Amino acid sequence: MKPVRIVIAYGNPDLARSLRWLLEMRNTFQVVGEAHAGEEAVDLVKQLNPDVVVVSLGLSSIDGFEVTRTIRSATPKVGVILVTSLEPDHLQQKAADAGALSLLPLDRLHETIYEAVISAHEGRQFFPPNS
C-alpha cells in the first residue's frame, strides 16, 4: 500500500515541523512538501498533487478558507484539513462551505490528525466532537 502523500501549509515553521514529526510517526503517511504562506501552499499543491493537505487557518497572504477554496477548485481530488487555534464550533460550517473535509483544533491535533488524514484521503468529512 502506498503511503498517503501530505503537504503541510503552516505559517509557523516550528508548528509545521512538529506536525511533520507527528504525521511521519506513521509509516502510512509521507509529508512531501511544506509551505509557510497561502499562495505558496496553493502553488505547492498544484505542483506536487498530494492526497491530503493540512492547512492552518491563519496563513499569511491569504487565509486558510481562501487557500482551501482555491486548492479544491484547482485540484478537487485533494482532501483539505484545516487547523485552527480558535474555537472551531462556529467555524465548522464555513470550513465545510470552503471545501475542507475537517476542521481540527490545534490543542487536540495529536488526538485527531490521524483519523482526519485517513478520512480526507477517503473523501469523507471528519469534524471531531468537543471534549
Buried (B, 14 or more C-beta within 10 A) or exposed (E): EEBBBBBBBBBBEEBBEBBBEBBEEBEEBBBBBBBBBBBBBBEBBEEBEBBBBBBBBBBEBBBBBBBBBBBBEEBEEBBBBBBBEEEBEEBBEBBBEBBBBBBBBBEBBEEBBBBBBBBBBEEEBBBBEEE
